[in-house]
Amino acid sequence: MKSKTLWVIIIILVVLVIAAYLVFSMTGNAIWGWNYCDSSEPCAAGEGDCDIGADCSTNHCAQNVGVKYGKGPAIDVCEVAP
């Protein structure tokens, strides 16, 4: 019984650590976070997540191309304009 309780606690802790990582990495100013690129500190080509061209030093924010960069499909990335 003690071993089962220990495993439940371990699983809960792992889930909490993963959830905290995901929340931090997709919010705030963590690279690839939703607020990482902005017009006051634009990202270089290949960085994200941007929202508009002004968020990028290249002035081009490619929408929903995260998969090309090994990220989720909803990530927008600064690229050189085509």
C-alpha positions in Angstrom: 0.0 0.0 0.0 2.8 2.4 0.8 4.4 1.7 -2.5 1.2 2.5 -4.4 0.8 5.8 -2.4 4.4 6.7 -3.2 3.8 6.2 -6.9 0.7 8.3 -6.9 2.7 11.1 -5.2 5.5 10.8 -7.8 3.0 10.9 -10.7 1.3 14.0 -9.3 4.7 15.7 -8.8 5.7 14.9 -12.4 2.4 16.2 -13.8 2.8 19.4 -11.8 6.4 19.9 -13.0 5.3 19.4 -16.6 2.4 21.7 -16.3 4.6 24.4 -14.7 7.1 24.0 -17.6 4.4 24.3 -20.2 2.8 27.4 -18.6 6.2 29.1 -18.2 7.3 28.3 -21.7 4.2 29.6 -23.4 3.8 32.7 -21.4 6.0 35.5 -20.2 9.2 36.2 -22.0 10.6 32.7 -22.3 11.9 32.1 -25.8 9.0 30.7 -27.9 6.6 32.1 -25.2 3.6 34.0 -26.4 5.1 37.3 -25.4 8.8 36.7 -26.3 8.8 38.9 -29.4 7.5 42.5 -29.4 8.1 45.7 -31.2 10.2 47.1 -28.3 12.5 44.0 -28.5 12.0 42.4 -31.9 13.1 38.8 -32.6 15.6 37.8 -35.3 14.7 35.4 -38.1 14.0 31.9 -36.8 12.7 33.1 -33.4 9.2 33.4 -32.1 6.5 33.7 -31.0 5.6 36.9 -32.8 2.2 38.5 -33.5 2.9 41.1 -36.2 5.7 42.2 -38.5 6.8 44.9 -36.0 7.7 42.1 -33.5 10.5 41.0 -35.9 13.7 42.6 -36.9 12.9 41.2 -40.4 9.5 42.9 -40.3 7.9 39.6 -41.3 6.0 37.4 -38.9 5.1 34.1 -40.5 1.8 32.7 -39.1 1.4 29.2 -37.8 4.7 27.8 -39.0 6.0 26.5 -35.7 6.2 22.9 -37.0 9.0 24.0 -39.3 11.0 24.9 -36.2 10.1 21.9 -34.1 7.4 23.8 -32.2 3.6 23.6 -32.0 1.6 24.4 -35.2 0.2 27.6 -33.7 3.6 29.3 -33.1 4.3 32.3 -35.3 8.0 32.8 -36.3 10.0 35.7 -37.6 11.3 34.9 -41.0 12.9 36.7 -43.9 10.1 38.0 -46.1 9.5 35.8 -49.2 
